[in-house]
């Protein structure tokens, strides 16, 4: 018997997708309504990626950071 593996989604975001000063919002608009959780703001500019503490979705900054960050 093998353990079931669950892969967490990876979402690539560009500078144009960011909400406010270098953050993404999770849950994002593409997620189904049944999987909603409290809204969190994740800073992806500082390290280039961030993981949602609720659902485990991993956001990766794709491309250069926005100007001024």
Secondary structure, 3 states (H helix, E strand, C coil): CCCCCCCCCEEEECHHHCECCCEEEECCCCCCHHHCCCCEEEECCCCCEEECCCCCCEEEECCCCCCCC
